């Protein structure tokens, strides 16, 4: 969903797109400007984890806890910032021409419960400006790339990314609690049956983990150890297998097959089919009827 924000001085356009995974609002914002900019950042009623994805202009954008007080921490490549709920945050730049950022906005307690993390009070309530964590930075970039992906399997993918980010952000260097190496036969049967029954609809990771009585992080690892695939990958492969059956058993158009298996259109279906099989749906069907 796109929104238009009130524009402070020297900003000529601001647009946002928001998507939710695991109870977290993932907000992508694009800024176009003509000079020095200072603006209060939205969503201060929630805890926020953010970073700049792209920026063009003189100088570097910086997070500020007070609008008129420069950030006390020097710029670092791949920097991120975290602020707890109720704490205002400002964005400042000497000269904005274009910038794009991502912010994860959430309730810490709800996210911790959802992801099975015992969040230390000091990590939840302490702001962190311009901190570096290459793993979290990479996960945030992947999440940004997924925001506009309409594919149903992007739900499980985004849920897993948010869970992994939450673990890195709040668990820190503490070792992970041990979970099962693999799903039990009953847990695996429940998982695959649920995914098959609900194809090609969106399924969230919390629902799958809840069926097994596991945290999302344990479940994700155990599912992959049991099947060789992450849940979102398994779901995507299952949709392609169903598409193959439709291609063999019917004379439906590619648009009809795409719609029946949850793809936005025949182009999206064809691109994914080729990525997973090495050939186009038309060629795959033709080879089997020749």
Secondary structure, DSSP 4 states (H G I P E B T S, - for coil): -EEEPPP-TTEEEEEEEEEEETTEEEEEEEEEEEEEEEEEPS-TTSEEEEEEEEEESSS--EEESBTTB--SS---TTEEEEE-TT---EEEEEEEEEEEEEEEEE-HHHHHHHHT----HHHHHS-EEEEE-HHHHHHHHHHHHHTT---TTHHHHHHHHHHHHHHHHHHTTSPPPP--SS--HHHHHHHHHHHHHHTTS---HHHHHHHHT--HHHHHHHHHHHHSS-HHHHHHHHHHHHHHHHHHH----HHHHHHHTT-SSHHHHHHHHHHHHSS-HHHHHHHHH-
